[in-house]
Structures are given as structure tokens and as C-alpha cells.
Amino acid sequence: MRKRDIRDAAFLGAAIMAITFAHYYTATWRWDIHDFLRRLYYIPLIMAAFRFRLKGGVLCSIIISAAYAPHFLFPHINCCDAQGVGILNQLLEMVMFIGIGSITGFLVESDYKKKAELSSQIDQLTRLEEQVRRAEKLSAVGELASGVAHEIRNPLGIIKTIAQTILPDIHDKEASEGVEIIIHEVDRANAVIKSLLDFAKPGISHKKSVSLGRVVDEVLMIATKYAGKHNVQIKSDIVRDISINADIEKLKQAFINIIFNSIEAMPSGGTIEILADENDGMAQIHITDSGKGVPDDIRDRIFDPFYTTKDKGTGLGLSIVYSIIDEHGGQIILEKSDSSGTVFLISLPVDAGEEAEYEK
């Protein structure tokens, strides 16, 4: 229980005890005071129902009934008989305690469930609106990036060709180094352009039924060596093999982008874990690292194109991942991120058709 729950429960218990002691320490002939004290029980009863809902109302009514029971179980302390308020009347009062506690608790419980359901629907709508806004943004930026990339690629190709042509004829060392720098920077610019084109057109066109375990194994073959150079160990656990309908090369690209991103978040080394299981017709892939985590103020922007905190980078890595997963009808979210590491959750639809063959 939370501290607030314990504090409120203690307050209600103390209130019931105070009313009960007042009953038994009030003179038996003061039936008017006893009648007033009997009605005071409804205050903690209703408070318990509103605070702890149905279980609070029922439990509190039972406790109050037990505290009030001696009034008719033991006639020698039944102070109200002389005034015509019989045992049946007091028994009915106990029924009222339980009835009011249960009904009030039930109504509060129903209201709580409706509010929780409404809150869940609002959260779902908010997430859907965010996905639509991000999709629109990615689409607009993708079209722009595609056009710019094609326009820039041709001049860069000409520059590189001319530089490579004149390089053998240059005998001045300083000039030769300058031309080599030009070629190197053109290659770097072409790499950025390739990223832009990958982002603009994920190209999910070769889908087929594939084993998720096979995809993960092929990703590990590519990423393990790179991870080892950075003192990072990659572990995987496919709880059970799952068939998904996917473009295997594009899906591998998405996983590799996330893994490389995680490796860069662990400059001193660490561990990456890939866990996969199936839940409600969706393949659930958790990719966990032990890095420094994502700061709170940028978590909502990590999938935005061209946003990066790295000195060198285009800010397209996670945007490309988001586009690829979205094209597969799935979803990627930052499930957790703190000083102990980061967890990405990827959800992909399970292939309902024939199971894919998989041999580890």
C-alpha cells in the first residue's frame, strides 16, 4: 500500500474506534446520545467507500457492524430498549451499514472504472494523433529530401569524377592532398544523400513470411563484430520462434540502426539484450542497452528527422527505423529510458499464414 492509503486507512480506523468507545463509555440511559453516535458511523463509512471504492465500503461496513453488534447481542447494554427501539431496529441498522457501504462503494467503483476507461481512450487518441502528426511530418520531409537528394547527387557525381580524373596528373603533394579531401568529402556527402533517399522511400516491396529468429541471427552476425570493438556484448533470447511478414533486408536495417545507436550510447562498453515473444497477435521485440539513457527533454523528438545530439550524424537513423517499422504495420516506442539504460519496444504483426522455417 502507498503511504497515502495507509494514512487514510489509519484515520478511518481511528474514527471508527473513537465512535465505538464513545458508545460504550456513554451512560446507558442517554439513548439520544447513543442514537446520534450510531449515525456518526455513516461518516467514516461513506469516506471509506469514496476513498477505497467497493472494497473499502464493504470492509468498513463489516467492521462497523462488528463494533455495533454488542448493542443487540448483549441485552444488558441495550440502552435503547426502554425507549421502544428494539433489537430488530438495531439489527436493521447493521443491515443499513452494509447496504449503504456496498451501494456507495459500487457506485464509486463504477464511476472510477468509467473514468479509467475514458482516460485510456483519451491516451490512445493522443497517441494516434501523435502518430498521424509524425507520419505527416515524415511524409513532407521525405518528399523534400527525395527531391533535394536527386538534385545534389548529380553535381556531386560530376565533381568526384573530375577529381578522380585529374588526381593522377597532379604532382604537387599539397594539391594532391586537397583533391583527395574533395573525393573523401564527396563520398561523405553521398552517404548523407543515401540516408536521405532511404528515409524518403523505405522501399518495403519484398515482403514474405520470415522467421523473426532468423532475422535476429543475421543482425547479430553483422553487429557482433562492431559491438566487440566497442566492448559491448550482445545477447538474444527468442522465447519462441515467430513468423512475420516482412522485407528481411529492411527489417535488418531497422534493427541494426537501433543496435548501432545503442552502442554509441555506451562509450565505455556495456550490454545489449534482444528479447522477443508473441502477445495478442503481435511480435514484441525488446532491445535493451545499459547506456546513459535519453534525456527527458528530447524523448519526444528522437524519431523526428534531422534531430540529433551527436557531433557527427544526420539525425535520420531512428527516423528511418520508424518509417520501416511503420511500413511493416508495426510500431516502435521508447518504453523506458533512465540512467540504467534504454528499452525500445518494437511491435510487428505476426504472420497468420504458414510458419516460416527457422534453424538456429
N, C-alpha and C positions, 0 to 999 in steps of 0.2 A: 504493500500500500504506500501511496505517496504521503508525504508529511501532512499535506492539507487534509487528506482523507482521515488520517489518524487523529489530527487535531479536532476535526468536526465530529468524528465518532465519539471522541472523549467528551466533547461538550454536550452532545445529546445524552450520553450515558450519565453524566453528572446531573443534567436537568431532570432526567427520569428518577434518579436516586433522591434528589432534593425533594421532588413532589411526593415520592413514596414515603420518605422519612417524615415529611410534614403531615401525611395522612395518619401515620401510626403514633405520632407524638402530639396530635391534637386530641383534646378531650372528646370522648365518645358521644357526649350529649350535644356537641356542636355540629349537628347534622348539616347546617347551612354552609359551614366552612368545608366540611368533607365533600359536599356536593360541588362546591367551587373548585376544590383541589382535583376532584375527579375529572372535571372538564379541562383543567390545565394540561392533562396528559395529551390532549389533541395538538398542543403547540409543538412539542418535540416530535410527535408522530408525523405531522404534516411536513415539518422541516426535514425529517429523515427521508420521507418519500420524495421531496423535491431535490434533496442532495444526493441520495443514493438510488433513486428511482425505485423500481418494483421490489428488488431485493431489500432495499432499505426500509420501505414502507411495511413489508410483510414481517421482516425480522423485528423491527421496532414495535409493531403491534403485538407480536407474540411476547416480547419482553415486558411490555406494559401490562398485558393481560396477566402474565405470571405474577407481576408485582401487585396487581389489584385483586387477584384471586382470593387471598385470605379473607376479604370482606364478606364473602358468602360461604366460603368453606368452613369458617370457624364462627359460629353464631355469636359467641360471647364478645366478639369485637365488631359485630354487625351493628354499627351505630345508627343505621337508618331505619331499622325495622319499626322502631317506636313511632316513626313519622309516616308510616304507611308505605315506605319504599322497600318493597320486599326483595327477597333473594332473586326472584325471577327478573326484576328490574335491573339488578346489578349484573346478572348473567347476560342479559341483553346488551348492557353497556359494554361488556367484553366483546360480544359479537360485533358491536359497532366499532370498537377499536380495530378489530381485524378487518372488518369490511371497509372502513374508511382508509386504513393504511394500504390495503390491497388495491382499492379502486384508484386512489390518488397516485400510488406508485405505478399502476398500469397506465394511467393517462400520461404521466410524466415520461414513462418509458416509451410510449408510442410517439409522443412529441419529439423525444430525443432521437429515435430511430428515423423519423421523417426528416429532421434537421440534418442528421448524419448523411442520409441518402441524398438530400438536396445539396449538401456541401460536396459530396463525392461527385455528383453530376456537374456542379459548377467547376470543380477542379478538372474534370475530364474535358469540359467545354473549353476551359482556359488552355489546357494542353493542346487540344485540337486547333484552337485559334492560333496558338504559337507555332504549331507545325505548318499551318496554312501560310502564315506570315513568312516563316523561314523558307518555305517552298517557293513562294512568290519572289522573295529576295534572291534565292539561289537561281531561279529561272532567269530573272532580269540580269543578274550579274553574269550568268552563264552565257547568255546571248551576246552581251557586250564583250566578254572575254574571248569568245569564239571569233567574233569579227576582228578585234584588235590583234589577236594572236595570228590570224591568217595574214593580215596586212603587214605585220612586223616580220614574220618568218621569211618571206621572200627577200627583202633587203638584207637581212642577216645572212641568208644563204649566199647572196652575191658577195657580201663583204668577206665571208670566210673563204669562198673560192678564190677571190683575188689575192687575199693574204697568203693562202697556201701556195698560190702560183708564183708569187714574187719572192717568197721566203728563200728558196734555194739560190736565187740570184743576188741576195743581199750578203755582202761580205763584212760589213761593219757590225761588230758584235752588239753594240748598244741598239742599233736599228733592228737587228735580228731579234733581240730580246723583246723589243717593242711590238714587233709583228706577232711573235709567239703569244704575247699577252693579249693581243687583239683576238687571236684564234681561241685562246682559252676563255675569254670573256664572252665571245660569241657562243661558244658551247654552253656556257653557264646560262646565257640568255635563252638559248634554245631549250634548255632543261626547264626553265620557268615557263616558257611557251607550251611545252608538252604538258606541264601541270595544269595550265590554263585550259588546254584542249581536253584533258582528262576530266577536269571539273565541269567544263561546259557540256560535254557529251560522254557520260559514263559508258554508254555503248553496251548496255545489257542486252545482247542479242543472241547469245548461245546458251540458253538455259537448258538444263537437263537434270534428271534425277541423279543426285550425287550424295555420297556418304559424307556427313559432317566430319567424321573421324578422319577420313582420307584428306579432306581439305586442311584440317588442323595439322596432320602429319606432314603434309607438303609445305605448309607455312613454317613448321619447326625446322625442316631441312634447310630452308632459306635463312631463317632468322637466328638459329642457334649459334652459328659461327660468328656472326656480327655481335650477338649478345656476349659471347665468350670474350671477345676483345675488350668489352667494356665491363668485364667482371660481373655479368648478370646471368643468372641461372633461370632457365625457362622450364616450368613443369606443366604437365597437362593431365587432365583426368576427364575422359569421356565416360560418364556414368553408364550410358548405353548408346549404342550407335543409332543415329537418327538420319533419315533420308530427307533431303531438302531439294527443292527445285531451284537450281542456281547456275549462274555463269561462274564456273570454278575459278577462272583466272581473275575476274573482277573481285570475287569474294576473297581470294587470297590477297589481292592488293589492299583491300579494306583491312583485313587482319594485320597484314604486315605494317601498314601505316600506323595502326594503333600501337603495335608492339614496338616499333622504332620510336614512336613518340614517348612511350613508357621508358624505354632505355635511356633516352635523352634526359628524362626527368630523374634519373638515378646516376649522377656523375661519379659517385663513389661506389657504384655497384649495388646489387640487390637481387630481388627475386620477382619473377613474373609467373603468375598461375593462370592457366586457362581451364575453366570448368564448364562442362556442358551437360544439359539434361533437357528433358521434354516436359512441358507443362501446358495443359489446355490447348493442345494442338500447335504449340509454338516451341521451337528450339530456343532454349535460353542459354546464351553463352556469356559467362562472366570472365572478364580479363582484368586481373588484379595485379597491381605493382606495389612495391614498397617505397615509392619515391616520395617527394616532398609535397605532393598534392597540388590541387588547383586553388588559387586564392578565391575567396568568396566573391569578390567584386568582379570577377571575369568569368564565372561559371556559365552564365547565360550567353556568353559570346564565343565560347570555344569552337562552336560549329559554324560560326559566321565566316564567310570567305574573306581572305586577306587580313584576318586578325591573328596576330602572333606576338608572343613575348620574347621570341628568340632574336638574337642579333642577326643570324642568317636564317632565312626562311621566307617562304611566300605566304604563309598563313592559309594554305589550301589543303594541307594534309587531312585534317579532320573534316573539312567541308567535303572533300572527295569521298571520304568514308561515309558521311551522312547521305550523300547522293546515291552511292552504290547500295547501301542498305535500304534506302527508301525505294529505289528501283526494284529491289527484290521483294517489296511489300512488307518490309520489316521496320524495325525501329531501333535506334541506339540512344541511350541516355547515360548521363553521368550519374551513376547510382550512389556513389559515395566518394568523398574526397576530403582528407584531412592530413594531419602531419604523419599519420601511419601509412598513407598511400592512397591510391585511387582505384576505383572499381568502375569499369564500363560494362553496361549490360546491353547485349545485342539480342534482339528477338527476331526470329525468322520463321515464316510459316513452314510447317512440316509437310513434306510431300505425301499426299494421301494415296498415291498410286503404289506401284510396285517398289519394294525396298531395294535400295542400291546395294551393290556388292561392296564389301569392305574387308580388306585383310590388313591387319596392322603389321 
